[in-house]
Amino acid sequence: MQEIVDKHDAKNLYKQMYLMRRFEETASEMYIRGKITGFTHLYIGQEAIAAGVMSALFDKDYVVSSYREHGHALAKGVSPKSVMAELFGKETGCCKGLGGSMHLFDEDKRFMGGYAIVGGGIPIATGIGLSIAYKKENVICACLFGDGAINQGAFHESLNLAKLWDLPVLFICENNLYAMGTEVSRASAVTKFYKRAEAYDIPSECANGMDVLEVKKAAAHAAGYVRKGRGPYFLELRTYRYKAHSMADPDRYRTIAEEELWKERDPIVIFARHLTDTGVFEPYELRKIQEKVEDEIQEAVDFANKSPNSGIELLKEYVYAE
C-alpha cells in the first residue's frame, strides 16, 4: 500500500468504505427482520473498488452499475437515507420504492442505474458514451460489472463498438472470483479478464481491488486516458465478496480456508492499519469517523421506517402508455 499524502482524501476514502460496510451489514439485518424483501446482493468485501473508483471520477461523470450496486450508489453520492428507503420499498426512496435493491437510480448524481440482467448495464453505458461523444460533453461514463458478465455477448459487442467509435467509456470488471456459485476457472477459458479487452485493441490493466489506494491510482490513470478523448479503457479489479451471492444463497461452494485467507485482506482493516502506522490518523480519529457513520446509518433506518409505503397509484405513473 502506497503512502498517503492528503489527509482529507484519506478521511474521505476511509469514511466511504466504512459507510458501505455498515450500510450493508445493516441491510442484511433489515432483510432478516423482513424490512427488505426480494433479491438483495451485498457489497461486503469489495468496498475499496467503489471508494477508489468514485474518488477518481468527477461529479458530472456518469456511472452505470450492476445488481450489486448499493456501495456504488453511496460512493457516487446518493444519500444513505434514499437508498435505505428504496430497499424498504418506501416512497422516499431514490426510485420511490419501485426499484428495490437491484434498480437504484439517481439522475441528479448521474448514477444511471443498477441492472438485474447480468451484463445488462454494459450496452447502456456504451450508449451513454455515444451520447457524450455526439453532444461533445467533457465527461466520461464508468461502467462497473462482475466477472460473470464477461462471457455475455453484450460485453463483446459493446467493447467492439466502444473502440470502433472511440467512445468515452471506462469499463470496470469487479472480479470477485465467482459468478454466483461458479468459480471463474470453471466458466472461462481465459481467467485474466483484462486480456479480453486486448482483442478489441482497448488498453487494459489489472489491479488489486482490495487496496483502495491502488484502485484509486489505476482508476485515475484510466479515467484520465478516457477523458483525453483517446477512447475506452478496461480495468480488471480483483476482489472478494465476504458474503454469499445474495441473501438467498446458502454459500456452500467456497471452502472455509479460502474465505479466511481473503478476510485477512479486508480492505477496511488494512487501510485503517496503514493510516495509523504511517501517522496520518490516530486511532481515536478513526473511531470518531466510525461514530459519525453509525449515526448516519441509524438515521437512514429511522428515515426508512417512518417513510410512507409506495402507493398503488404509482403503478401506472412510470409507464410508456395508458
VOBA-1610 file (N, C-alpha, C; in pm, whole numbers, padded with zeros to 5 digits, always signed):
BEGIN
Met+00084-00119+00000Met+00000+00000+00000Met+00088+00124+00000Gln+00053+00221-00086Gln+00134+00340-00100Gln+00109+00438+00015Glu+00198+00537+00024Glu+00185+00639+00127Glu+00068+00732+00097Ile+00006+00782+00202Ile-00100+00882+00189Ile-00038+01020+00202Val-00075+01111+00114Val-00024+01246+00121Val-00131+01341+00174Asp-00251+01329+00119Asp-00359+01421+00154Asp-00448+01359+00262Lys-00449+01420+00380Lys-00527+01367+00491Lys-00676+01375+00463His-00717+01479+00392His-00859+01494+00359His-00906+01379+00271Asp-00825+01344+00170Asp-00859+01233+00082Asp-00863+01102+00159Ala-00768+01084+00249Ala-00762+00962+00329Ala-00888+00947+00413Lys-00931+01058+00473Lys-01051+01056+00556Lys-01173+01019+00473Asn-01183+01077+00353Asn-01297+01050+00267Asn-01300+00904+00224Leu-01185+00850+00187Leu-01179+00710+00144Leu-01219+00616+00258Tyr-01165+00642+00377Tyr-01198+00555+00491Tyr-01346+00565+00526Lys-01398+00687+00529Lys-01539+00705+00563Lys-01629+00635+00462Gln-01595+00648+00332Gln-01676+00586+00228Gln-01679+00435+00246Met-01563+00375+00270Met-01558+00230+00284Met-01632+00184+00409Tyr-01612+00255+00520Tyr-01680+00216+00644Tyr-01830+00235+00632Leu-01872+00341+00562Leu-02015+00364+00539Leu-02076+00249+00459Met-02008+00208+00354Met-02059+00096+00273Met-02069-00032+00355Arg-01966-00060+00434Arg-01966-00182+00515Arg-02081-00183+00615Arg-02099-00073+00687Arg-02203-00069+00788Arg-02342-00063+00726Phe-02351+00003+00611Phe-02481+00005+00542Phe-02521-00136+00503Glu-02428-00212+00447Glu-02460-00347+00402Glu-02487-00442+00518Glu-02412-00428+00625Glu-02438-00511+00743Glu-02577-00481+00800Thr-02614-00354+00796Thr-02747-00315+00844Thr-02856-00363+00749Ala-02828-00356+00618Ala-02924-00406+00520Ala-02948-00556+00539Ser-02842-00628+00571Ser-02856-00772+00598Ser-02947-00795+00718Glu-02927-00716+00822Glu-03011-00728+00941Glu-03157-00695+00910Met-03178-00589+00832Met-03313-00548+00796Met-03382-00653+00708Tyr-03303-00719+00624Tyr-03358-00826+00538Tyr-03408-00942+00626Ile-03325-00980+00721Ile-03362-01090+00811Ile-03486-01055+00892Arg-03501-00928+00926Arg-03617-00882+01004Arg-03740-00859+00917Gly-03727-00879+00786Gly-03840-00867+00696Gly-03869-00727+00648Lys-03780-00633+00678Lys-03799-00496+00633Lys-03765-00482+00484Ile-03675-00566+00436Ile-03633-00566+00295Ile-03670-00701+00236Thr-03729-00699+00119Thr-03767-00824+00052Thr-03708-00827-00089Gly-03726-00939-00157Gly-03671-00953-00291Gly-03524-00988-00286Phe-03463-01004-00403Phe-03321-01037-00408Phe-03237-00918-00361Thr-03141-00946-00273Thr-03053-00843-00219Thr-02910-00894-00223His-02823-00821-00291His-02684-00861-00310His-02593-00764-00236Leu-02520-00814-00138Leu-02437-00729-00054Leu-02298-00707-00112Tyr-02240-00593-00079Tyr-02112-00548-00136Tyr-01996-00568-00039Ile-02020-00636+00072Ile-01920-00650+00178Ile-01794-00720+00126Gly-01681-00653+00142Gly-01553-00705+00095Gly-01500-00631-00026Gln-01588-00567-00101Gln-01550-00503-00226Gln-01546-00350-00215Glu-01551-00298-00094Glu-01566-00154-00073Glu-01454-00071-00132Ala-01334-00125-00138Ala-01219-00049-00188Ala-01238-00009-00334Ile-01312-00089-00408Ile-01333-00060-00550Ile-01423+00062-00567Ala-01539+00060-00504Ala-01631+00173-00518Ala-01568+00302-00468Ala-01502+00295-00352Ala-01440+00415-00295Ala-01329+00467-00385Gly-01243+00377-00430Gly-01130+00418-00513Gly-01170+00469-00649Val-01265+00401-00712Val-01309+00441-00847Val-01381+00575-00842Met-01478+00590-00751Met-01556+00714-00747Met-01470+00834-00710Ser-01365+00811-00631Ser-01277+00922-00594Ser-01196+00971-00714Ala-01185+00887-00816Ala-01110+00923-00936Ala-01198+00984-01044Leu-01329+00988-01020Leu-01422+01044-01117Leu-01462+01185-01077Phe-01520+01259-01171Phe-01576+01390-01142Phe-01724+01373-01111Asp-01781+01469-01038Asp-01923+01463-01003Asp-02011+01452-01127Lys-01970+01517-01236Lys-02052+01520-01357Lys-02037+01393-01443Asp-01943+01306-01408Asp-01928+01181-01483Asp-02046+01088-01456Tyr-02080+01008-01555Tyr-02187+00911-01542Tyr-02133+00779-01487Val-02218+00709-01413Val-02184+00576-01364Val-02299+00482-01391Val-02268+00367-01451Val-02366+00260-01473Val-02320+00140-01392Ser-02411+00079-01320Ser-02375-00027-01227Ser-02440-00160-01264Ser-02429-00254-01171Ser-02491-00386-01189Ser-02591-00407-01075Tyr-02626-00530-01046Tyr-02724-00553-00940Tyr-02662-00545-00801Arg-02529-00551-00789Arg-02462-00538-00658Arg-02415-00393-00642Glu-02513-00301-00635Glu-02477-00161-00654Glu-02500-00070-00535His-02536-00121-00419His-02556-00032-00304His-02431+00054-00279Gly-02315-00012-00276Gly-02190+00059-00250Gly-02158+00161-00357His-02184+00127-00482His-02158+00220-00593His-02242+00346-00576Ala-02369+00328-00544Ala-02460+00442-00530Ala-02416+00532-00415Leu-02381+00472-00302Leu-02338+00552-00187Leu-02211+00629-00219Ala-02115+00562-00283Ala-01989+00627-00316Ala-02006+00738-00420Lys-02110+00727-00504Lys-02135+00830-00605Lys-02208+00950-00544Gly-02251+00936-00420Gly-02313+01049-00353Gly-02462+01037-00327Val-02522+00924-00366Val-02664+00903-00335Val-02676+00887-00184Ser-02771+00954-00122Ser-02778+00956+00023Ser-02818+00820+00081Pro-02758+00783+00195Pro-02795+00658+00260Pro-02944+00651+00291Lys-03004+00765+00324Lys-03148+00766+00353Lys-03229+00722+00233Ser-03200+00778+00115Ser-03280+00745-00003Ser-03253+00602-00050Val-03131+00553-00029Val-03101+00414-00067Val-03171+00318+00027Met-03162+00343+00157Met-03227+00255+00254Met-03379+00256+00234Ala-03435+00373+00211Ala-03579+00383+00189Ala-03619+00305+00063Glu-03533+00307-00038Glu-03561+00230-00159Glu-03562+00081-00130Leu-03467+00036-00050Leu-03463-00106-00013Leu-03587-00146+00067Phe-03639-00051+00144Phe-03759-00077+00224Phe-03886-00069+00140Gly-03874-00024+00014Gly-03991-00009-00072Gly-04074+00113-00037Lys-04008+00218+00009Lys-04079+00337+00053Lys-04079+00447-00054Glu-04178+00532-00045Glu-04196+00637-00146Glu-04083+00740-00145Thr-04011+00750-00035Thr-03900+00844-00025Thr-03769+00786-00079Gly-03774+00664-00131Gly-03656+00603-00188Gly-03614+00671-00317Cys-03494+00646-00362Cys-03441+00713-00482Cys-03522+00679-00607Cys-03595+00569-00605Cys-03685+00533-00715Cys-03828+00516-00665Lys-03859+00587-00558Lys-03993+00585-00497Lys-04036+00445-00453Gly-03937+00361-00425Gly-03967+00227-00377Gly-04003+00129-00486Leu-03995+00170-00611Leu-04035+00084-00723Leu-03920+00001-00778Gly-03798+00038-00744Gly-03681-00032-00799Gly-03625-00137-00708Gly-03618-00105-00579Gly-03562-00200-00485Gly-03411-00212-00495Ser-03359-00319-00438Ser-03216-00338-00424Ser-03138-00336-00556Met-03194-00393-00661Met-03118-00410-00785Met-03136-00297-00885His-03221-00199-00854His-03252-00096-00953His-03247+00044-00894Leu-03136+00075-00826Leu-03118+00211-00774Leu-03086+00305-00890Phe-03129+00430-00876Phe-03109+00528-00984Phe-03118+00668-00925Asp-03027+00757-00966Asp-03032+00895-00919Asp-02978+00984-01030Glu-03069+01048-01103Glu-03030+01130-01217Glu-02944+01249-01175Asp-02976+01310-01062Asp-02901+01427-01017Asp-02755+01393-00989Lys-02729+01273-00938Lys-02592+01229-00911Lys-02528+01163-01033Arg-02605+01155-01141Arg-02562+01087-01264Arg-02525+00941-01236Phe-02598+00883-01141Phe-02589+00739-01117Phe-02700+00676-01199Met-02662+00617-01311Met-02760+00580-01412Met-02819+00441-01398Gly-02812+00388-01278Gly-02888+00268-01251Gly-02808+00141-01229Gly-02870+00054-01149Gly-02825-00083-01137Gly-02917-00168-01223Tyr-02865-00281-01273Tyr-02943-00363-01367Tyr-02937-00510-01327Ala-03054-00571-01317Ala-03063-00708-01270Ala-03011-00809-01372Ile-03019-00775-01500Ile-02969-00865-01603Ile-02816-00863-01603Val-02753-00979-01594Val-02607-00986-01592Val-02550-00926-01720Gly-02467-00825-01705Gly-02410-00756-01820Gly-02504-00657-01884Gly-02623-00640-01830Gly-02724-00554-01892Gly-02686-00407-01894Gly-02602-00364-01801Gly-02563-00225-01798Gly-02454-00189-01897Ile-02384-00289-01951Ile-02269-00262-02038Ile-02310-00195-02169Pro-02409-00245-02243Pro-02451-00173-02364Pro-02514-00038-02333Ile-02577-00025-02216Ile-02635+00104-02178Ile-02524+00207-02157Ala-02417+00165-02091Ala-02303+00255-02071Ala-02240+00294-02203Thr-02236+00199-02296Thr-02182+00228-02429Thr-02270+00330-02500Gly-02400+00317-02483Gly-02494+00413-02540Gly-02477+00551-02480Ile-02453+00556-02349Ile-02427+00684-02284Ile-02297+00745-02339Gly-02198+00660-02361Gly-02074+00706-02421Gly-02096+00766-02559Leu-02184+00704-02637Leu-02217+00756-02770Leu-02286+00891-02758Ser-02376+00904-02660Ser-02444+01031-02637Ser-02345+01141-02600Ile-02250+01107-02512Ile-02148+01204-02470Ile-02068+01251-02591Ala-02027+01156-02675Ala-01948+01190-02793Ala-02029+01274-02891Tyr-02156+01238-02908Tyr-02243+01310-03002Tyr-02263+01455-02959Lys-02281+01474-02828Lys-02304+01609-02775Lys-02175+01681-02737Lys-02062+01610-02752Lys-01930+01668-02724Lys-01920+01721-02581Glu-01971+01640-02487Glu-01962+01675-02345Glu-01823+01639-02292Asn-01776+01712-02198Asn-01645+01686-02138Asn-01661+01598-02014Val-01719+01480-02034Val-01740+01385-01925Val-01712+01245-01977Ile-01709+01149-01885Ile-01694+01010-01924Ile-01802+00927-01856Cys-01814+00803-01897Cys-01908+00709-01833Cys-01829+00591-01780Ala-01841+00564-01650Ala-01778+00448-01589Ala-01882+00338-01574Cys-01847+00219-01618Cys-01940+00105-01615Cys-01880-00007-01530Leu-01947-00042-01421Leu-01899-00147-01332Leu-01985-00273-01347Phe-01919-00387-01352Phe-01989-00515-01367Phe-01903-00626-01308Gly-01966-00740-01283Gly-01895-00852-01224Gly-01831-00943-01327Asp-01751-01038-01279Asp-01682-01130-01370Asp-01780-01217-01446Gly-01900-01239-01392Gly-01998-01321-01462Gly-02048-01259-01590Ala-02029-01126-01606Ala-02075-01058-01727Ala-01979-01072-01843Ile-01857-01118-01814Ile-01752-01122-01917Ile-01789-01214-02033Asn-01860-01322-02006Asn-01894-01419-02111Asn-02027-01390-02180Gln-02086-01276-02148Gln-02210-01237-02215Gln-02178-01175-02351Gly-02262-01202-02449Gly-02241-01146-02581Gly-02243-00995-02582Ala-02327-00935-02496Ala-02337-00789-02490Ala-02204-00726-02451Phe-02125-00796-02371Phe-01994-00745-02332Phe-01906-00726-02455His-01899-00827-02538His-01811-00821-02655His-01863-00722-02759Glu-01992-00721-02780Glu-02050-00626-02876Glu-02025-00482-02832Ser-02039-00458-02703Ser-02022-00323-02651Ser-01878-00276-02660Leu-01783-00363-02621Leu-01642-00324-02630Leu-01601-00299-02774Asn-01653-00380-02865Asn-01619-00362-03006Asn-01667-00225-03056Leu-01791-00190-03026Leu-01844-00061-03071Leu-01776+00056-03001Ala-01748+00038-02872Ala-01683+00145-02796Ala-01548+00180-02856Lys-01474+00078-02897Lys-01343+00104-02958Lys-01357+00151-03102Leu-01451+00094-03174Leu-01472+00132-03314Leu-01501+00281-03326Trp-01577+00332-03229Trp-01616+00474-03232Trp-01540+00558-03129Asp-01442+00497-03062Asp-01361+00566-02960Asp-01448+00640-02859Leu-01538+00567-02796Leu-01632+00627-02702Leu-01568+00645-02563Pro-01609+00747-02490Pro-01551+00777-02358Pro-01609+00690-02246Val-01579+00562-02252Val-01632+00467-02153Val-01517+00397-02081Leu-01524+00397-01950Leu-01429+00324-01867Leu-01498+00197-01818Phe-01460+00083-01872Phe-01517-00046-01835Phe-01441-00101-01714Ile-01513-00140-01609Ile-01450-00187-01486Ile-01511-00321-01445Cys-01430-00425-01448Cys-01475-00557-01405Cys-01434-00580-01260Glu-01533-00598-01174Glu-01507-00634-01034Glu-01501-00787-01027Asn-01383-00840-01038Asn-01365-00985-01041Asn-01355-01037-00898Asn-01468-01086-00845Asn-01467-01143-00710Asn-01456-01295-00713Leu-01416-01348-00828Leu-01379-01489-00847Leu-01497-01584-00863Tyr-01618-01536-00839Tyr-01734-01624-00851Tyr-01850-01554-00921Ala-01905-01621-01022Ala-02030-01577-01084Ala-02140-01660-01017Met-02210-01600-00924Met-02299-01671-00833Met-02216-01778-00761Gly-02236-01906-00791Gly-02159-02010-00723Gly-02055-02075-00811Thr-02031-02020-00929Thr-01937-02081-01023Thr-01803-02008-01023Glu-01698-02078-00986Glu-01564-02019-00984Glu-01519-01990-01127Val-01444-01882-01145Val-01415-01832-01280Val-01346-01936-01368Ser-01259-02018-01312Ser-01185-02115-01393Ser-01275-02223-01451Arg-01395-02240-01394Arg-01489-02340-01443Arg-01578-02285-01555Ala-01574-02152-01573Ala-01664-02091-01671Ala-01592-02016-01782Ser-01464-01987-01762Ser-01393-01906-01860Ser-01258-01968-01894Ala-01231-01983-02023Ala-01103-02037-02069Ala-00990-01937-02043Val-01022-01809-02042Val-00926-01703-02014Val-00968-01636-01883Thr-00889-01656-01778Thr-00926-01603-01647Thr-00860-01468-01617Lys-00766-01426-01701Lys-00711-01291-01689Lys-00799-01202-01776Phe-00904-01151-01716Phe-01009-01086-01793Phe-00964-00958-01863Tyr-00863-00892-01810Tyr-00819-00770-01876Tyr-00765-00797-02015Lys-00723-00922-02039Lys-00673-00959-02171Lys-00786-00967-02274Arg-00909-00982-02227Arg-01022-00984-02320Arg-01032-00853-02397Ala-01000-00742-02330Ala-01011-00611-02394Ala-00907-00594-02504Glu-00797-00667-02492Glu-00691-00655-02593Glu-00740-00702-02730Ala-00838-00791-02731Ala-00892-00839-02858Ala-00959-00727-02936Tyr-00998-00620-02866Tyr-01064-00507-02931Tyr-00972-00384-02933Asp-00844-00408-02909Asp-00744-00301-02912Asp-00774-00193-02809Ile-00830-00235-02695Ile-00859-00143-02585Ile-00750-00159-02479Pro-00683-00053-02440Pro-00581-00064-02336Pro-00644-00112-02206Ser-00570-00196-02133Ser-00628-00256-02013Ser-00519-00283-01911Glu-00562-00302-01787Glu-00470-00341-01681Glu-00548-00409-01569Cys-00474-00478-01484Cys-00533-00547-01369Cys-00473-00487-01242Ala-00556-00464-01141Ala-00508-00407-01015Ala-00572-00480-00898Asn-00512-00462-00782Asn-00559-00523-00659Asn-00682-00449-00607Gly-00796-00510-00618Gly-00921-00447-00576Gly-00942-00445-00426Met-00848-00499-00349Met-00857-00495-00203Met-00774-00380-00145Asp-00706-00307-00231Asp-00621-00195-00190Asp-00679-00067-00247Val-00742+00015-00163Val-00814+00133-00211Val-00721+00233-00279Leu-00596+00241-00234Leu-00503+00335-00297Leu-00460+00288-00435Glu-00441+00157-00449Glu-00406+00103-00580Glu-00523+00118-00677Val-00644+00096-00626Val-00763+00115-00710Val-00774+00260-00755Lys-00757+00352-00662Lys-00768+00494-00697Lys-00664+00533-00801Lys-00542+00486-00785Lys-00435+00518-00880Lys-00467+00463-01018Ala-00511+00337-01024Ala-00544+00275-01152Ala-00663+00343-01217Ala-00765+00375-01136Ala-00886+00439-01189Ala-00856+00580-01238Ala-00771+00653-01166Ala-00736+00788-01206Ala-00661+00787-01339His-00570+00691-01355His-00497+00679-01481His-00592+00645-01596Ala-00679+00548-01571Ala-00772+00504-01675Ala-00871+00615-01711Ala-00926+00681-01610Ala-01023+00789-01635Ala-00956+00904-01709Gly-00831+00933-01676Gly-00758+01038-01744Gly-00736+01006-01891Tyr-00708+00880-01918Tyr-00690+00835-02057Tyr-00818+00855-02137Val-00930+00812-02079Val-01059+00824-02148Val-01099+00970-02165Arg-01074+01049-02062Arg-01115+01190-02062Arg-01043+01271-02170Lys-00926+01225-02212Lys-00850+01294-02315Lys-00902+01265-02456Gly-01009+01187-02464Gly-01068+01157-02594Gly-00997+01047-02670Arg-00926+00961-02598Arg-00847+00856-02663Arg-00924+00725-02677Gly-01050+00725-02634Gly-01131+00605-02647Gly-01145+00532-02515Pro-01202+00411-02517Pro-01231+00337-02394Pro-01107+00279-02328Tyr-01125+00240-02202Tyr-01018+00176-02124Tyr-01085+00067-02041Phe-01010-00038-02011Phe-01065-00153-01936Phe-00981-00180-01812Leu-01047-00189-01699Leu-00983-00223-01573Leu-01041-00353-01517Glu-00954-00444-01478Glu-00996-00561-01400Glu-00946-00540-01258Leu-01037-00538-01163Leu-01002-00519-01023Leu-01038-00646-00947Arg-00937-00716-00899Arg-00959-00845-00835Arg-00991-00827-00686Thr-01101-00887-00647Thr-01153-00865-00512Thr-01218-00993-00461Tyr-01295-00982-00355Tyr-01361-01099-00297Tyr-01480-01052-00216Arg-01595-01115-00237Arg-01711-01080-00156Arg-01714-01171-00034Tyr-01734-01111+00081Tyr-01730-01186+00205Tyr-01861-01256+00237Lys-01966-01217+00169Lys-02096-01280+00190Lys-02135-01361+00067Ala-02247-01429+00078Ala-02295-01510-00033Ala-02335-01423-00151His-02361-01486-00264His-02401-01412-00383His-02518-01319-00354Ser-02617-01371-00284Ser-02731-01291-00242Ser-02777-01341-00106Met-02874-01273-00049Met-02926-01315+00080Met-02996-01450+00072Ala-03030-01493-00049Ala-03098-01621-00067Ala-03002-01735-00098Asp-02873-01706-00101Asp-02771-01804-00140Asp-02715-01874-00015Pro-02718-02008-00010Pro-02665-02079+00108Pro-02513-02074+00119Asp-02443-02035+00011Asp-02298-02014+00013Asp-02222-02141+00056Arg-02241-02249-00018Arg-02175-02376+00016Arg-02072-02418-00089Tyr-02026-02326-00169Tyr-01935-02361-00279Tyr-01792-02312-00255Arg-01768-02247-00139Arg-01634-02198-00107Arg-01584-02264+00021Thr-01455-02287+00028Thr-01400-02350+00147Thr-01380-02246+00258Ile-01383-02294+00381Ile-01359-02206+00495Ile-01218-02148+00488Ala-01121-02230+00444Ala-00982-02184+00435Ala-00969-02069+00337Glu-01040-02078+00223Glu-01035-01971+00123Glu-01094-01843+00179Glu-01208-01855+00245Glu-01275-01738+00300Glu-01189-01670+00407Glu-01127-01749+00491Glu-01042-01693+00597Glu-00920-01624+00539Leu-00864-01681+00432Leu-00748-01619+00367Leu-00782-01480+00316Trp-00898-01468+00251Trp-00937-01338+00196Trp-00980-01240+00304Lys-01031-01288+00415Lys-01068-01197+00524Lys-00946-01131+00586Glu-00831-01196+00573Glu-00707-01135+00620Glu-00668-01016+00532Arg-00730-01006+00416Arg-00701-00897+00323Arg-00812-00792+00325Asp-00889-00789+00432Asp-01001-00694+00444Asp-00953-00553+00411Pro-01010-00492+00307Pro-00960-00360+00263Pro-00976-00249+00366Ile-01078-00258+00451Ile-01101-00154+00551Ile-01002-00169+00666Val-00981-00290+00711Val-00887-00316+00821Val-00745-00279+00779Ile-00708-00320+00659Ile-00572-00293+00611Ile-00549-00143+00593Phe-00648-00073+00538Phe-00634+00071+00517Phe-00627+00145+00651Ala-00708+00104+00747Ala-00706+00167+00879Ala-00570+00147+00945Arg-00516+00026+00933Arg-00385-00003+00991Arg-00277+00083+00925His-00288+00098+00794His-00192+00181+00721His-00198+00326+00767Leu-00318+00377+00787Leu-00335+00516+00827Leu-00277+00543+00965Thr-00292+00450+01057Thr-00238+00469+01191Thr-00087+00440+01195Asp-00043+00340+01122Asp+00100+00306+01120Asp+00184+00420+01061Thr+00128+00490+00963Thr+00203+00598+00898Thr+00178+00733+00964Gly+00096+00736+01069Gly+00075+00859+01143Gly-00022+00956+01078Val-00094+00912+00977Val-00191+01001+00912Val-00307+01027+01008Phe-00350+00923+01080Phe-00457+00936+01178Phe-00417+00866+01307Glu-00467+00918+01416Glu-00460+00847+01543Glu-00582+00757+01552Pro-00573+00645+01624Pro-00687+00555+01634Pro-00816+00624+01678Tyr-00805+00721+01769Tyr-00926+00789+01817Tyr-00994+00868+01705Glu-00914+00916+01607Glu-00972+00991+01495Glu-01054+00899+01406Leu-01005+00776+01386Leu-01082+00680+01307Leu-01210+00640+01380Arg-01203+00631+01512Arg-01323+00598+01590Arg-01428+00707+01576Lys-01384+00832+01569Lys-01478+00943+01550Lys-01549+00932+01416Ile-01473+00894+01313Ile-01533+00875+01181Ile-01637+00763+01187Gln-01601+00654+01255Gln-01693+00541+01269Gln-01820+00581+01341Glu-01807+00661+01447Glu-01923+00704+01524Glu-02018+00789+01439Lys-01962+00877+01356Lys-02045+00959+01269Lys-02119+00873+01167Val-02050+00771+01116Val-02113+00680+01020Val-02225+00602+01087Glu-02202+00555+01210Glu-02305+00481+01282Glu-02430+00566+01298Asp-02411+00693+01330Asp-02526+00784+01343Asp-02597+00800+01209Glu-02520+00808+01102Glu-02578+00826+00968Glu-02660+00704+00928Ile-02609+00586+00961Ile-02680+00463+00929Ile-02810+00454+01008Gln-02804+00488+01136Gln-02925+00483+01219Gln-03029+00583+01169Glu-02983+00700+01127Glu-03075+00799+01071Glu-03141+00746+00944Ala-03064+00672+00864Ala-03119+00615+00741Ala-03227+00512+00771Val-03203+00428+00870Val-03301+00326+00909Val-03427+00393+00964Asp-03408+00492+01051Asp-03523+00563+01109Asp-03604+00632+01000Phe-03533+00692+00906Phe-03600+00761+00794Phe-03682+00662+00711Ala-03622+00546+00682Ala-03692+00446+00602Ala-03814+00391+00676Asn-03797+00367+00804Asn-03908+00313+00884Asn-04026+00409+00889Lys-03997+00539+00900Lys-04102+00639+00915Lys-04162+00684+00782Ser-04097+00652+00674Ser-04144+00695+00542Ser-04269+00617+00500Pro-04356+00679+00421Pro-04477+00610+00375Pro-04446+00503+00271Asn-04523+00398+00271Asn-04509+00296+00168Asn-04547+00353+00032Ser-04487+00297-00074Ser-04524+00341-00208Ser-04669+00304-00235Gly-04746+00402-00280Gly-04888+00378-00304Gly-04915+00307-00434Ile-05030+00241-00440Ile-05066+00166-00561Ile-05085+00259-00681Glu-05110+00387-00654Glu-05129+00483-00765Glu-05000+00502-00846Leu-04885+00465-00788Leu-04758+00481-00860Leu-04739+00375-00969Leu-04820+00269-00965Leu-04803+00160-01061Leu-04814+00207-01205Lys-04899+00305-01231Lys-04921+00350-01369Lys-04850+00481-01403Glu-04771+00531-01306Glu-04711+00662-01326Glu-04589+00657-01418Tyr-04515+00548-01416Tyr-04390+00541-01493Tyr-04398+00435-01602Val-04498+00446-01687Val-04514+00355-01799Val-04523+00438-01927Tyr-04502+00373-02040Tyr-04497+00443-02168Tyr-04635+00472-02226Ala-04735+00393-02188Ala-04868+00410-02249Ala-04975+00392-02144Glu-05094+00442-02172Glu-05206+00426-02081Glu-05241+00278-02069
//
